[in-house]
Amino acid sequence: MLGVAPLTVRNWDKRGKLMAYRNPVNNYRMYKIEDVERLMQQIEESGNKPRVIAVKKEE
């Protein structure tokens, strides 16, 4: 979604930059769109340009 490797997203999770919620069925990490948008804003403010590839819509 952000144009970075999955390991980068997991590292952001470990460092508290992005909070993961676990899917109770498959234990996959999930992220709230608000948290992702906040992180993207922080990345932009630091002078970098995040790339959004896809966003899953809520049903």
PyMOL Python script that loads the backbone (N, CA, C, O; Angstrom):
from pymol import cmd

cmd.read_pdbstr("""\
ATOM      1  N   MET A   1       0.811  -1.197   0.000  1.00  0.00           N
ATOM      2  CA  MET A   1       0.000   0.000   0.000  1.00  0.00           C
ATOM      3  C   MET A   1       0.857   1.264   0.000  1.00  0.00           C
ATOM      4  O   MET A   1       0.513   2.244  -0.662  1.00  0.00           O
ATOM      5  N   LEU A   2       1.935   1.251   0.715  1.00  0.00           N
ATOM      6  CA  LEU A   2       2.775   2.448   0.798  1.00  0.00           C
ATOM      7  C   LEU A   2       3.968   2.403  -0.137  1.00  0.00           C
ATOM      8  O   LEU A   2       4.778   3.330  -0.147  1.00  0.00           O
ATOM      9  N   GLY A   3       4.091   1.352  -0.915  1.00  0.00           N
ATOM     10  CA  GLY A   3       5.229   1.238  -1.812  1.00  0.00           C
ATOM     11  C   GLY A   3       6.507   0.851  -1.090  1.00  0.00           C
ATOM     12  O   GLY A   3       7.603   1.147  -1.565  1.00  0.00           O
ATOM     13  N   VAL A   4       6.377   0.191   0.054  1.00  0.00           N
ATOM     14  CA  VAL A   4       7.539  -0.277   0.811  1.00  0.00           C
ATOM     15  C   VAL A   4       7.408  -1.781   1.036  1.00  0.00           C
ATOM     16  O   VAL A   4       6.332  -2.353   0.864  1.00  0.00           O
ATOM     17  N   ALA A   5       8.494  -2.401   1.413  1.00  0.00           N
ATOM     18  CA  ALA A   5       8.502  -3.844   1.658  1.00  0.00           C
ATOM     19  C   ALA A   5       7.684  -4.183   2.907  1.00  0.00           C
ATOM     20  O   ALA A   5       7.601  -3.376   3.833  1.00  0.00           O
ATOM     21  N   PRO A   6       7.082  -5.376   2.934  1.00  0.00           N
ATOM     22  CA  PRO A   6       6.340  -5.801   4.130  1.00  0.00           C
ATOM     23  C   PRO A   6       7.193  -5.736   5.399  1.00  0.00           C
ATOM     24  O   PRO A   6       6.681  -5.418   6.473  1.00  0.00           O
ATOM     25  N   LEU A   7       8.471  -6.030   5.283  1.00  0.00           N
ATOM     26  CA  LEU A   7       9.354  -5.959   6.448  1.00  0.00           C
ATOM     27  C   LEU A   7       9.420  -4.538   7.003  1.00  0.00           C
ATOM     28  O   LEU A   7       9.505  -4.353   8.217  1.00  0.00           O
ATOM     29  N   THR A   8       9.382  -3.544   6.136  1.00  0.00           N
ATOM     30  CA  THR A   8       9.387  -2.144   6.573  1.00  0.00           C
ATOM     31  C   THR A   8       8.140  -1.840   7.389  1.00  0.00           C
ATOM     32  O   THR A   8       8.215  -1.180   8.426  1.00  0.00           O
ATOM     33  N   VAL A   9       6.993  -2.321   6.921  1.00  0.00           N
ATOM     34  CA  VAL A   9       5.739  -2.093   7.648  1.00  0.00           C
ATOM     35  C   VAL A   9       5.791  -2.789   9.007  1.00  0.00           C
ATOM     36  O   VAL A   9       5.357  -2.219  10.007  1.00  0.00           O
ATOM     37  N   ARG A  10       6.314  -4.004   9.054  1.00  0.00           N
ATOM     38  CA  ARG A  10       6.439  -4.712  10.337  1.00  0.00           C
ATOM     39  C   ARG A  10       7.383  -3.966  11.279  1.00  0.00           C
ATOM     40  O   ARG A  10       7.145  -3.911  12.486  1.00  0.00           O
ATOM     41  N   ASN A  11       8.452  -3.396  10.727  1.00  0.00           N
ATOM     42  CA  ASN A  11       9.370  -2.611  11.565  1.00  0.00           C
ATOM     43  C   ASN A  11       8.692  -1.361  12.104  1.00  0.00           C
ATOM     44  O   ASN A  11       8.898  -0.994  13.261  1.00  0.00           O
ATOM     45  N   TRP A  12       7.885  -0.702  11.276  1.00  0.00           N
ATOM     46  CA  TRP A  12       7.124   0.457  11.757  1.00  0.00           C
ATOM     47  C   TRP A  12       6.203   0.038  12.895  1.00  0.00           C
ATOM     48  O   TRP A  12       6.033   0.775  13.867  1.00  0.00           O
ATOM     49  N   ASP A  13       5.612  -1.141  12.775  1.00  0.00           N
ATOM     50  CA  ASP A  13       4.743  -1.678  13.821  1.00  0.00           C
ATOM     51  C   ASP A  13       5.545  -1.880  15.111  1.00  0.00           C
ATOM     52  O   ASP A  13       5.111  -1.459  16.183  1.00  0.00           O
ATOM     53  N   LYS A  14       6.696  -2.515  15.011  1.00  0.00           N
ATOM     54  CA  LYS A  14       7.540  -2.771  16.187  1.00  0.00           C
ATOM     55  C   LYS A  14       7.988  -1.478  16.859  1.00  0.00           C
ATOM     56  O   LYS A  14       8.116  -1.417  18.082  1.00  0.00           O
ATOM     57  N   ARG A  15       8.226  -0.445  16.051  1.00  0.00           N
ATOM     58  CA  ARG A  15       8.709   0.835  16.587  1.00  0.00           C
ATOM     59  C   ARG A  15       7.587   1.759  17.035  1.00  0.00           C
ATOM     60  O   ARG A  15       7.845   2.856  17.531  1.00  0.00           O
ATOM     61  N   GLY A  16       6.339   1.322  16.862  1.00  0.00           N
ATOM     62  CA  GLY A  16       5.209   2.117  17.317  1.00  0.00           C
ATOM     63  C   GLY A  16       4.761   3.198  16.352  1.00  0.00           C
ATOM     64  O   GLY A  16       3.939   4.041  16.710  1.00  0.00           O
ATOM     65  N   LYS A  17       5.288   3.188  15.134  1.00  0.00           N
ATOM     66  CA  LYS A  17       4.878   4.187  14.147  1.00  0.00           C
ATOM     67  C   LYS A  17       3.545   3.831  13.512  1.00  0.00           C
ATOM     68  O   LYS A  17       2.844   4.706  13.004  1.00  0.00           O
ATOM     69  N   LEU A  18       3.194   2.558  13.539  1.00  0.00           N
ATOM     70  CA  LEU A  18       1.954   2.068  12.944  1.00  0.00           C
ATOM     71  C   LEU A  18       1.468   0.919  13.810  1.00  0.00           C
ATOM     72  O   LEU A  18       2.230  -0.005  14.092  1.00  0.00           O
ATOM     73  N   MET A  19       0.207   0.961  14.239  1.00  0.00           N
ATOM     74  CA  MET A  19      -0.317  -0.072  15.125  1.00  0.00           C
ATOM     75  C   MET A  19      -1.103  -1.111  14.340  1.00  0.00           C
ATOM     76  O   MET A  19      -2.045  -0.780  13.620  1.00  0.00           O
ATOM     77  N   ALA A  20      -0.707  -2.372  14.486  1.00  0.00           N
ATOM     78  CA  ALA A  20      -1.380  -3.465  13.789  1.00  0.00           C
ATOM     79  C   ALA A  20      -2.482  -4.053  14.663  1.00  0.00           C
ATOM     80  O   ALA A  20      -2.362  -4.134  15.885  1.00  0.00           O
ATOM     81  N   TYR A  21      -3.549  -4.456  13.998  1.00  0.00           N
ATOM     82  CA  TYR A  21      -4.620  -5.207  14.628  1.00  0.00           C
ATOM     83  C   TYR A  21      -4.615  -6.569  13.962  1.00  0.00           C
ATOM     84  O   TYR A  21      -4.444  -6.659  12.746  1.00  0.00           O
ATOM     85  N   ARG A  22      -4.797  -7.618  14.724  1.00  0.00           N
ATOM     86  CA  ARG A  22      -4.723  -8.965  14.170  1.00  0.00           C
ATOM     87  C   ARG A  22      -6.094  -9.468  13.758  1.00  0.00           C
ATOM     88  O   ARG A  22      -7.074  -9.308  14.484  1.00  0.00           O
ATOM     89  N   ASN A  23      -6.150 -10.080  12.579  1.00  0.00           N
ATOM     90  CA  ASN A  23      -7.365 -10.731  12.110  1.00  0.00           C
ATOM     91  C   ASN A  23      -7.543 -11.983  12.958  1.00  0.00           C
ATOM     92  O   ASN A  23      -6.630 -12.806  13.021  1.00  0.00           O
ATOM     93  N   PRO A  24      -8.694 -12.157  13.616  1.00  0.00           N
ATOM     94  CA  PRO A  24      -8.879 -13.306  14.508  1.00  0.00           C
ATOM     95  C   PRO A  24      -8.907 -14.653  13.784  1.00  0.00           C
ATOM     96  O   PRO A  24      -8.681 -15.689  14.411  1.00  0.00           O
ATOM     97  N   VAL A  25      -9.176 -14.658  12.498  1.00  0.00           N
ATOM     98  CA  VAL A  25      -9.258 -15.911  11.746  1.00  0.00           C
ATOM     99  C   VAL A  25      -7.880 -16.371  11.278  1.00  0.00           C
ATOM    100  O   VAL A  25      -7.517 -17.533  11.458  1.00  0.00           O
ATOM    101  N   ASN A  26      -7.102 -15.451  10.671  1.00  0.00           N
ATOM    102  CA  ASN A  26      -5.831 -15.866  10.075  1.00  0.00           C
ATOM    103  C   ASN A  26      -4.602 -15.202  10.712  1.00  0.00           C
ATOM    104  O   ASN A  26      -3.471 -15.468  10.306  1.00  0.00           O
ATOM    105  N   ASN A  27      -4.825 -14.352  11.695  1.00  0.00           N
ATOM    106  CA  ASN A  27      -3.760 -13.662  12.428  1.00  0.00           C
ATOM    107  C   ASN A  27      -2.954 -12.688  11.564  1.00  0.00           C
ATOM    108  O   ASN A  27      -1.860 -12.283  11.960  1.00  0.00           O
ATOM    109  N   TYR A  28      -3.468 -12.306  10.400  1.00  0.00           N
ATOM    110  CA  TYR A  28      -2.800 -11.313   9.557  1.00  0.00           C
ATOM    111  C   TYR A  28      -2.848  -9.956  10.245  1.00  0.00           C
ATOM    112  O   TYR A  28      -3.778  -9.652  10.992  1.00  0.00           O
ATOM    113  N   ARG A  29      -1.837  -9.157   9.980  1.00  0.00           N
ATOM    114  CA  ARG A  29      -1.845  -7.785  10.487  1.00  0.00           C
ATOM    115  C   ARG A  29      -2.789  -6.940   9.635  1.00  0.00           C
ATOM    116  O   ARG A  29      -2.836  -7.081   8.413  1.00  0.00           O
ATOM    117  N   MET A  30      -3.535  -6.066  10.296  1.00  0.00           N
ATOM    118  CA  MET A  30      -4.408  -5.119   9.610  1.00  0.00           C
ATOM    119  C   MET A  30      -4.134  -3.752  10.222  1.00  0.00           C
ATOM    120  O   MET A  30      -3.750  -3.641  11.386  1.00  0.00           O
ATOM    121  N   TYR A  31      -4.338  -2.713   9.415  1.00  0.00           N
ATOM    122  CA  TYR A  31      -4.058  -1.354   9.868  1.00  0.00           C
ATOM    123  C   TYR A  31      -5.251  -0.467   9.574  1.00  0.00           C
ATOM    124  O   TYR A  31      -5.881  -0.586   8.523  1.00  0.00           O
ATOM    125  N   LYS A  32      -5.554   0.416  10.497  1.00  0.00           N
ATOM    126  CA  LYS A  32      -6.635   1.376  10.282  1.00  0.00           C
ATOM    127  C   LYS A  32      -6.170   2.418   9.273  1.00  0.00           C
ATOM    128  O   LYS A  32      -5.028   2.876   9.313  1.00  0.00           O
ATOM    129  N   ILE A  33      -7.067   2.781   8.375  1.00  0.00           N
ATOM    130  CA  ILE A  33      -6.733   3.759   7.338  1.00  0.00           C
ATOM    131  C   ILE A  33      -6.296   5.089   7.956  1.00  0.00           C
ATOM    132  O   ILE A  33      -5.425   5.771   7.416  1.00  0.00           O
ATOM    133  N   GLU A  34      -6.898   5.452   9.079  1.00  0.00           N
ATOM    134  CA  GLU A  34      -6.523   6.702   9.746  1.00  0.00           C
ATOM    135  C   GLU A  34      -5.067   6.655  10.203  1.00  0.00           C
ATOM    136  O   GLU A  34      -4.345   7.647  10.101  1.00  0.00           O
ATOM    137  N   ASP A  35      -4.638   5.491  10.709  1.00  0.00           N
ATOM    138  CA  ASP A  35      -3.253   5.346  11.158  1.00  0.00           C
ATOM    139  C   ASP A  35      -2.290   5.420   9.977  1.00  0.00           C
ATOM    140  O   ASP A  35      -1.226   6.030  10.072  1.00  0.00           O
ATOM    141  N   VAL A  36      -2.672   4.793   8.860  1.00  0.00           N
ATOM    142  CA  VAL A  36      -1.833   4.825   7.661  1.00  0.00           C
ATOM    143  C   VAL A  36      -1.741   6.253   7.130  1.00  0.00           C
ATOM    144  O   VAL A  36      -0.661   6.708   6.752  1.00  0.00           O
ATOM    145  N   GLU A  37      -2.870   6.958   7.102  1.00  0.00           N
ATOM    146  CA  GLU A  37      -2.866   8.344   6.628  1.00  0.00           C
ATOM    147  C   GLU A  37      -2.002   9.231   7.517  1.00  0.00           C
ATOM    148  O   GLU A  37      -1.291  10.107   7.025  1.00  0.00           O
ATOM    149  N   ARG A  38      -2.066   9.001   8.826  1.00  0.00           N
ATOM    150  CA  ARG A  38      -1.249   9.778   9.767  1.00  0.00           C
ATOM    151  C   ARG A  38       0.235   9.524   9.502  1.00  0.00           C
ATOM    152  O   ARG A  38       1.032  10.462   9.471  1.00  0.00           O
ATOM    153  N   LEU A  39       0.602   8.267   9.312  1.00  0.00           N
ATOM    154  CA  LEU A  39       1.995   7.936   9.030  1.00  0.00           C
ATOM    155  C   LEU A  39       2.439   8.545   7.706  1.00  0.00           C
ATOM    156  O   LEU A  39       3.554   9.054   7.600  1.00  0.00           O
ATOM    157  N   MET A  40       1.578   8.496   6.702  1.00  0.00           N
ATOM    158  CA  MET A  40       1.913   9.094   5.408  1.00  0.00           C
ATOM    159  C   MET A  40       2.151  10.590   5.554  1.00  0.00           C
ATOM    160  O   MET A  40       3.059  11.142   4.933  1.00  0.00           O
ATOM    161  N   GLN A  41       1.337  11.246   6.374  1.00  0.00           N
ATOM    162  CA  GLN A  41       1.507  12.683   6.620  1.00  0.00           C
ATOM    163  C   GLN A  41       2.862  12.952   7.267  1.00  0.00           C
ATOM    164  O   GLN A  41       3.560  13.896   6.898  1.00  0.00           O
ATOM    165  N   GLN A  42       3.226  12.115   8.234  1.00  0.00           N
ATOM    166  CA  GLN A  42       4.519  12.277   8.898  1.00  0.00           C
ATOM    167  C   GLN A  42       5.669  12.074   7.914  1.00  0.00           C
ATOM    168  O   GLN A  42       6.671  12.787   7.967  1.00  0.00           O
ATOM    169  N   ILE A  43       5.521  11.098   7.015  1.00  0.00           N
ATOM    170  CA  ILE A  43       6.555  10.842   6.013  1.00  0.00           C
ATOM    171  C   ILE A  43       6.686  12.042   5.082  1.00  0.00           C
ATOM    172  O   ILE A  43       7.796  12.469   4.762  1.00  0.00           O
ATOM    173  N   GLU A  44       5.544  12.586   4.647  1.00  0.00           N
ATOM    174  CA  GLU A  44       5.568  13.762   3.768  1.00  0.00           C
ATOM    175  C   GLU A  44       6.221  14.954   4.459  1.00  0.00           C
ATOM    176  O   GLU A  44       7.012  15.673   3.850  1.00  0.00           O
ATOM    177  N   GLU A  45       5.887  15.161   5.732  1.00  0.00           N
ATOM    178  CA  GLU A  45       6.447  16.292   6.473  1.00  0.00           C
ATOM    179  C   GLU A  45       7.953  16.159   6.665  1.00  0.00           C
ATOM    180  O   GLU A  45       8.648  17.158   6.851  1.00  0.00           O
ATOM    181  N   SER A  46       8.456  14.933   6.619  1.00  0.00           N
ATOM    182  CA  SER A  46       9.898  14.719   6.767  1.00  0.00           C
ATOM    183  C   SER A  46      10.647  14.950   5.456  1.00  0.00           C
ATOM    184  O   SER A  46      11.874  14.861   5.408  1.00  0.00           O
ATOM    185  N   GLY A  47       9.889  15.251   4.386  1.00  0.00           N
ATOM    186  CA  GLY A  47      10.512  15.534   3.102  1.00  0.00           C
ATOM    187  C   GLY A  47      10.479  14.381   2.120  1.00  0.00           C
ATOM    188  O   GLY A  47      10.929  14.527   0.984  1.00  0.00           O
ATOM    189  N   ASN A  48       9.957  13.240   2.535  1.00  0.00           N
ATOM    190  CA  ASN A  48       9.841  12.088   1.647  1.00  0.00           C
ATOM    191  C   ASN A  48       8.471  12.071   0.991  1.00  0.00           C
ATOM    192  O   ASN A  48       7.555  12.760   1.440  1.00  0.00           O
ATOM    193  N   LYS A  49       8.329  11.289  -0.066  1.00  0.00           N
ATOM    194  CA  LYS A  49       7.056  11.196  -0.771  1.00  0.00           C
ATOM    195  C   LYS A  49       6.562   9.754  -0.766  1.00  0.00           C
ATOM    196  O   LYS A  49       7.084   8.917  -1.502  1.00  0.00           O
ATOM    197  N   PRO A  50       5.554   9.457   0.064  1.00  0.00           N
ATOM    198  CA  PRO A  50       5.018   8.092   0.070  1.00  0.00           C
ATOM    199  C   PRO A  50       4.237   7.815  -1.204  1.00  0.00           C
ATOM    200  O   PRO A  50       3.669   8.727  -1.806  1.00  0.00           O
ATOM    201  N   ARG A  51       4.213   6.554  -1.611  1.00  0.00           N
ATOM    202  CA  ARG A  51       3.459   6.143  -2.796  1.00  0.00           C
ATOM    203  C   ARG A  51       2.332   5.218  -2.361  1.00  0.00           C
ATOM    204  O   ARG A  51       2.585   4.178  -1.752  1.00  0.00           O
ATOM    205  N   VAL A  52       1.116   5.578  -2.660  1.00  0.00           N
ATOM    206  CA  VAL A  52      -0.025   4.723  -2.348  1.00  0.00           C
ATOM    207  C   VAL A  52      -0.289   3.840  -3.550  1.00  0.00           C
ATOM    208  O   VAL A  52      -0.461   4.333  -4.665  1.00  0.00           O
ATOM    209  N   ILE A  53      -0.322   2.531  -3.325  1.00  0.00           N
ATOM    210  CA  ILE A  53      -0.588   1.585  -4.399  1.00  0.00           C
ATOM    211  C   ILE A  53      -2.050   1.165  -4.383  1.00  0.00           C
ATOM    212  O   ILE A  53      -2.694   1.134  -5.431  1.00  0.00           O
ATOM    213  N   ALA A  54      -2.584   0.841  -3.209  1.00  0.00           N
ATOM    214  CA  ALA A  54      -3.975   0.393  -3.124  1.00  0.00           C
ATOM    215  C   ALA A  54      -4.483   0.578  -1.708  1.00  0.00           C
ATOM    216  O   ALA A  54      -3.716   0.547  -0.746  1.00  0.00           O
ATOM    217  N   VAL A  55      -5.777   0.770  -1.597  1.00  0.00           N
ATOM    218  CA  VAL A  55      -6.452   0.850  -0.308  1.00  0.00           C
ATOM    219  C   VAL A  55      -7.678  -0.034  -0.387  1.00  0.00           C
ATOM    220  O   VAL A  55      -8.497   0.115  -1.295  1.00  0.00           O
ATOM    221  N   LYS A  56      -7.813  -0.956   0.560  1.00  0.00           N
ATOM    222  CA  LYS A  56      -8.983  -1.821   0.589  1.00  0.00           C
ATOM    223  C   LYS A  56     -10.151  -1.038   1.160  1.00  0.00           C
ATOM    224  O   LYS A  56     -10.048  -0.438   2.230  1.00  0.00           O
ATOM    225  N   LYS A  57     -11.265  -1.049   0.437  1.00  0.00           N
ATOM    226  CA  LYS A  57     -12.458  -0.352   0.902  1.00  0.00           C
ATOM    227  C   LYS A  57     -13.196  -1.198   1.917  1.00  0.00           C
ATOM    228  O   LYS A  57     -13.245  -2.423   1.809  1.00  0.00           O
ATOM    229  N   GLU A  58     -13.769  -0.529   2.908  1.00  0.00           N
ATOM    230  CA  GLU A  58     -14.581  -1.213   3.908  1.00  0.00           C
ATOM    231  C   GLU A  58     -15.902  -1.611   3.289  1.00  0.00           C
ATOM    232  O   GLU A  58     -16.449  -0.890   2.455  1.00  0.00           O
ATOM    233  N   GLU A  59     -16.410  -2.751   3.693  1.00  0.00           N
ATOM    234  CA  GLU A  59     -17.699  -3.219   3.158  1.00  0.00           C
ATOM    235  C   GLU A  59     -18.842  -2.800   4.037  1.00  0.00           C
ATOM    236  O   GLU A  59     -19.996  -3.108   3.738  1.00  0.00           O
TER     237      GLU A  59
END
""", "prot")
cmd.dss("prot")
cmd.show_as("cartoon", "prot")
cmd.util.cbc("prot")
cmd.orient("prot")
